[in-house]
Amino acid sequence: MFSMAPDIFWMAFLGLVAAMTGCVALFEMERQRSLTQARLSRANGTAQTRRSQKGKQDQRKFLAGLRHAVAQIGERLAVVLGGEARETAADLASAGFRSRDALLIYAFLKTILPLIAVIAGLIWLLLSYPIGIEMVLPGAAVIATALGLSKGVDFVLDHMRSKRLDQIRRGFPDMLELLVISSEAGLGPQPALHRVASELTLTHPALALEVLQMVSEMRLTNDRRAAYAKLNARIPLPEIGVFTQTLDQSDTYGTPFSSAMRTLIAEQRSNRLMWIEEKAARLPVLMTLPLIFCIMPAVFVVLVGPAALSVFDNILSGG
């Protein structure tokens, strides 16, 4: 019985982690599905049956209650972030989590997962090992697992953030090209940004969403500089910083929008060319190890092999 305890513990622990991850993913999927269904219903003017509507309302209430409970626990545990709460909120926004409960769910996962690991690990230790020196190494493994789970949340967040920023960086040149075309067609800055963001929704959804939010903030508050600053905070990329600075200078000094975009796109093209040249210059260094360990042995066998075989035959023949 005790020999099976480690396997049961790890199976239960992985199941618990998978269940919590699935709950968080279910929250987001349900929210997006509800919003999409509501938009389709309003657009088509169709009404749902009472039975299906009641079932969806019950499901929505259950998910909302579960999410509220997680948010409440996260709010109680958010104090563990201390002064890093603002930086963490900015990282979550850069990763695409802009909900008001994102920071609370992050604090919940970062605190509860290691705590569950420690509790489950202590139960496993008490069931599997006698109290004594034998518990030192398994106890260290439990502590390392808890720390790994705590850091794993940060690792996943950093991975999602870097992936999203890379997607935005790849879509930025296309946005500039479309902005030049739109501005030369006679559109102003705000209509051009809105039209280009709408066109980029399918190809570069992350960048389109951020630009649309910036345009909405500009229309609601009529404070363009604040909207530019918020976009910089959500997307901490040098390209976006130069873009918002160009827009601000165009608004302040009256520079034509089309000429400003042309200047910016020329700079971006030169920067991309320099980046490509830099990667090409690194190729000889990167090819050194494959050349040494993969190509040189084959060349050595081809060049030295016949002479070595000839010497070996002479030794065997005695001459």
Phi, psi and omega per residue, in radians:
M1 nan -0.812 -3.123
F2 -1.200 -0.486 3.119
S3 -1.206 -0.445 3.119
M4 -1.503 -0.152 -3.074
A5 -1.077 -0.738 3.113
P6 -1.066 -0.728 3.133
D7 -1.123 -0.746 3.124
I8 -1.110 -0.693 -3.140
F9 -1.078 -0.842 -3.101
W10 -1.177 -0.638 3.085
M11 -1.119 -0.755 3.120
A12 -1.165 -0.684 -3.118
F13 -1.164 -0.790 3.108
L14 -1.121 -0.640 3.081
G15 -1.128 -0.674 3.112
L16 -1.154 -0.757 3.113
V17 -1.111 -0.748 3.124
A18 -1.118 -0.659 3.132
A19 -1.148 -0.748 3.138
M20 -1.171 -0.707 3.083
T21 -1.109 -0.701 3.103
G22 -1.138 -0.613 3.094
C23 -1.118 -0.777 3.128
V24 -1.104 -0.765 3.110
A25 -1.140 -0.619 3.130
L26 -1.143 -0.645 3.086
F27 -1.001 -0.883 -3.073
E28 -1.188 -0.727 3.135
M29 -1.121 -0.705 3.135
E30 -1.172 -0.663 3.122
R31 -1.135 -0.806 3.119
Q32 -1.119 -0.695 3.139
R33 -1.160 -0.677 3.129
S34 -1.140 -0.736 3.114
L35 -1.117 -0.757 3.125
T36 -1.115 -0.740 3.130
Q37 -1.129 -0.666 3.117
A38 -1.155 -0.706 3.110
R39 -1.120 -0.754 3.139
L40 -1.131 -0.684 3.130
S41 -1.146 -0.725 3.119
R42 -1.189 -0.619 -3.113
A43 -1.268 -0.694 -3.103
N44 -1.501 -0.335 -3.106
G45 1.235 0.417 -3.132
T46 -1.673 2.517 3.128
A47 -1.887 2.475 3.134
Q48 -1.441 2.733 3.055
T49 -1.180 2.754 -3.075
R50 -1.159 -0.627 -3.109
R51 -1.162 -0.881 -3.140
S52 -1.141 -0.625 3.134
Q53 -1.179 -0.673 3.117
K54 -1.169 -0.742 3.117
G55 -1.087 -0.713 3.118
K56 -1.211 -0.603 3.087
Q57 -1.153 -0.723 3.091
D58 -1.105 -0.749 3.112
Q59 -1.116 -0.711 3.125
R60 -1.137 -0.674 3.117
K61 -1.163 -0.708 3.123
F62 -1.105 -0.811 -3.140
L63 -1.149 -0.659 3.111
A64 -1.148 -0.693 3.104
G65 -1.152 -0.731 3.114
L66 -1.127 -0.728 3.108
R67 -1.151 -0.653 3.111
H68 -1.120 -0.682 3.119
A69 -1.123 -0.762 3.096
V70 -1.081 -0.719 3.133
A71 -1.135 -0.667 3.125
Q72 -1.145 -0.754 3.098
I73 -1.123 -0.732 3.105
G74 -1.103 -0.594 3.109
E75 -1.170 -0.631 3.086
R76 -1.207 -0.529 -3.079
L77 -1.687 -0.035 -3.092
A78 -1.159 -0.287 -3.131
V79 -1.168 -0.346 -3.136
V80 -1.195 -0.330 3.122
L81 -1.316 -0.445 3.108
G82 1.058 -2.330 -3.117
G83 -1.313 -0.085 -3.140
E84 -1.505 0.043 -3.064
A85 -1.098 -0.720 -3.114
R86 -1.183 -0.745 3.105
E87 -1.147 -0.659 3.108
T88 -1.146 -0.701 3.091
A89 -1.095 -0.673 3.102
A90 -1.158 -0.688 3.091
D91 -1.142 -0.681 3.102
L92 -1.137 -0.697 3.094
A93 -1.139 -0.663 3.101
S94 -1.167 -0.523 3.110
A95 -1.425 -0.088 3.106
G96 1.800 0.001 3.132
F97 -1.671 1.667 -3.068
R98 -1.882 0.153 3.103
S99 -1.210 2.675 3.141
R100 -1.228 -0.342 3.117
D101 -1.642 0.068 -3.080
A102 -1.107 -0.761 -3.137
L103 -1.156 -0.630 3.140
L104 -1.206 -0.725 3.100
I105 -1.154 -0.640 3.080
Y106 -1.082 -0.783 3.112
A107 -1.127 -0.632 3.108
F108 -1.094 -0.876 -3.117
L109 -1.139 -0.698 -3.078
K110 -1.219 -0.425 -3.095
T111 -1.759 -0.745 -3.026
I112 -1.314 -0.685 -3.130
L113 -1.031 -0.869 3.078
P114 -1.095 -0.608 3.131
L115 -1.141 -0.746 3.095
I116 -1.110 -0.694 3.122
A117 -1.097 -0.705 -3.141
V118 -1.170 -0.777 -3.131
I119 -1.123 -0.812 3.116
A120 -1.128 -0.635 3.104
G121 -1.152 -0.677 3.096
L122 -1.135 -0.710 3.091
I123 -1.089 -0.742 3.118
W124 -1.101 -0.716 3.129
L125 -1.109 -0.753 -3.123
L126 -1.176 -0.534 3.132
L127 -1.464 -0.433 -2.986
S128 -1.829 -0.466 -3.026
Y129 -2.253 2.538 3.019
P130 -1.300 2.680 -3.119
I131 -1.179 2.074 -3.113
G132 2.893 -2.756 -3.080
I133 -1.208 -0.357 -3.125
E134 -1.179 -0.296 -3.101
M135 -1.496 -0.037 -3.041
V136 -1.197 -0.950 -3.109
L137 -1.157 -0.787 3.053
P138 -1.083 -0.623 3.084
G139 -1.122 -0.682 3.074
A140 -1.124 -0.640 3.096
A141 -1.133 -0.664 3.109
V142 -1.135 -0.768 3.127
I143 -1.121 -0.710 3.108
A144 -1.121 -0.658 3.101
T145 -1.119 -0.740 3.119
A146 -1.106 -0.763 3.101
L147 -1.139 -0.656 3.106
G148 -1.119 -0.664 3.075
L149 -1.155 -0.698 3.117
S150 -1.108 -0.742 3.106
K151 -1.344 -0.405 3.128
G152 -1.116 -0.588 3.076
V153 -1.090 -0.770 3.101
D154 -1.136 -0.659 3.139
F155 -1.123 -0.775 3.128
V156 -1.116 -0.720 3.129
L157 -1.119 -0.766 3.122
D158 -1.122 -0.670 3.120
H159 -1.124 -0.801 3.133
M160 -1.140 -0.647 -3.139
R161 -1.173 -0.808 3.139
S162 -1.155 -0.637 3.115
K163 -1.142 -0.746 -3.132
R164 -1.189 -0.726 3.117
L165 -1.129 -0.612 3.095
D166 -1.171 -0.662 3.066
Q167 -1.104 -0.724 3.116
I168 -1.139 -0.689 3.136
R169 -1.125 -0.659 3.118
R170 -1.216 -0.540 -3.136
G171 -1.521 -0.168 -3.081
F172 -1.128 -0.757 3.100
P173 -1.068 -0.659 3.094
D174 -1.104 -0.668 3.114
M175 -1.121 -0.703 3.123
L176 -1.137 -0.713 3.115
E177 -1.069 -0.768 3.134
L178 -1.190 -0.585 3.100
L179 -1.162 -0.675 3.087
V180 -1.097 -0.765 3.128
I181 -1.116 -0.756 -3.122
S182 -1.170 -0.719 -3.135
S183 -1.176 -0.670 3.105
E184 -1.255 -0.325 3.060
A185 -1.398 -0.113 3.064
G186 1.927 0.035 3.128
L187 -1.413 2.556 3.066
G188 -1.384 -3.125 -3.087
P189 -1.052 -0.907 -3.106
Q190 -1.153 -0.859 3.079
P191 -1.054 -0.636 3.129
A192 -1.165 -0.745 3.116
L193 -1.111 -0.730 -3.140
H194 -1.154 -0.746 -3.136
R195 -1.166 -0.757 -3.137
V196 -1.149 -0.724 3.110
A197 -1.099 -0.667 3.089
S198 -1.128 -0.646 3.130
E199 -1.262 -0.489 -3.101
L200 -1.552 0.076 -3.064
T201 -1.076 -0.664 -3.100
L202 -1.429 -0.673 -3.062
T203 -1.497 -0.720 -3.122
H204 -2.329 1.331 -3.024
P205 -1.145 -0.605 -3.113
A206 -1.129 -0.830 3.126
L207 -1.145 -0.703 3.135
A208 -1.100 -0.700 3.139
L209 -1.117 -0.736 -3.129
E210 -1.180 -0.715 3.140
V211 -1.179 -0.694 3.093
L212 -1.106 -0.672 3.080
Q213 -1.143 -0.679 3.097
M214 -1.108 -0.753 3.119
V215 -1.110 -0.701 3.109
S216 -1.111 -0.724 3.101
E217 -1.137 -0.652 3.104
M218 -1.139 -0.642 -3.127
R219 -1.317 -0.614 -3.075
L220 -1.363 -0.762 -3.041
T221 -1.724 -0.306 -3.087
N222 1.012 0.464 3.109
D223 -2.103 1.608 -3.046
R224 -1.194 -0.657 -3.102
R225 -1.117 -0.676 3.097
A226 -1.161 -0.668 3.101
A227 -1.132 -0.683 3.094
Y228 -1.126 -0.711 -3.139
A229 -1.139 -0.683 3.119
K230 -1.176 -0.649 3.080
L231 -1.124 -0.695 3.079
N232 -1.082 -0.674 -3.133
A233 -1.220 -0.634 -3.139
R234 -1.318 -0.567 -3.123
I235 -2.168 1.516 -3.107
P236 -1.363 1.199 3.108
L237 -2.057 2.541 3.094
P238 -1.074 -0.618 -3.134
E239 -1.099 -0.739 3.134
I240 -1.192 -0.636 3.092
G241 -1.081 -0.774 3.102
V242 -1.151 -0.655 -3.138
F243 -1.115 -0.854 -3.141
T244 -1.174 -0.601 3.087
Q245 -1.148 -0.664 3.089
T246 -1.141 -0.727 3.094
L247 -1.110 -0.715 3.133
D248 -1.137 -0.733 3.107
Q249 -1.165 -0.621 3.092
S250 -1.134 -0.673 3.101
D251 -1.246 -0.632 -3.041
T252 -1.352 -0.821 -3.024
Y253 -1.756 0.010 3.093
G254 1.305 0.434 3.094
T255 -1.184 2.369 3.097
P256 -0.990 2.365 -3.058
F257 -1.100 -0.713 -3.109
S258 -1.148 -0.749 3.135
S259 -1.186 -0.637 3.088
A260 -1.105 -0.726 3.124
M261 -1.181 -0.629 3.102
R262 -1.133 -0.751 3.097
T263 -1.084 -0.740 -3.126
L264 -1.151 -0.726 -3.114
I265 -1.223 -0.532 3.050
A266 -1.146 -0.713 3.099
E267 -1.140 -0.713 -3.136
Q268 -1.155 -0.638 3.098
R269 -1.134 -0.730 3.107
S270 -1.155 -0.658 3.107
N271 -1.147 -0.709 3.110
R272 -1.167 -0.642 3.097
L273 -1.132 -0.727 3.087
M274 -1.112 -0.672 3.126
W275 -1.131 -0.704 3.111
I276 -1.169 -0.717 3.106
E277 -1.132 -0.634 3.105
E278 -1.144 -0.732 3.100
K279 -1.158 -0.632 3.100
A280 -1.178 -0.614 3.121
A281 -1.206 -0.401 3.136
R282 -1.450 -0.177 -3.091
L283 -1.069 -0.757 3.116
P284 -1.023 -0.663 3.118
V285 -1.184 -0.717 -3.133
L286 -1.216 -0.464 -3.130
M287 -1.495 -0.034 -3.090
T288 -1.145 -0.890 -3.120
L289 -1.119 -0.816 3.056
P290 -1.044 -0.607 3.121
L291 -1.140 -0.709 -3.089
I292 -1.257 -0.800 -2.988
F293 -1.618 -0.260 -3.085
C294 -2.028 -0.707 -3.040
I295 -1.630 -0.774 -3.085
M296 -1.079 -0.689 3.075
P297 -1.051 -0.686 3.117
A298 -1.152 -0.733 3.101
V299 -1.109 -0.695 3.130
F300 -1.103 -0.723 3.132
V301 -1.143 -0.721 -3.120
V302 -1.156 -0.703 -3.070
L303 -1.402 -0.752 -3.019
V304 -1.649 -0.367 -3.068
G305 -0.998 -0.861 -3.138
P306 -1.053 -0.721 3.132
A307 -1.142 -0.709 3.127
A308 -1.138 -0.694 3.092
L309 -1.148 -0.649 3.108
S310 -1.145 -0.769 3.093
V311 -1.077 -0.704 -3.118
F312 -1.142 -0.700 3.098
D313 -1.152 -0.666 3.110
N314 -1.142 -0.632 3.136
I315 -1.200 -0.701 -3.142
L316 -1.209 -0.629 -3.130
S317 -1.394 -0.136 3.082
G318 1.418 0.113 -3.115
G319 -2.099 nan nan
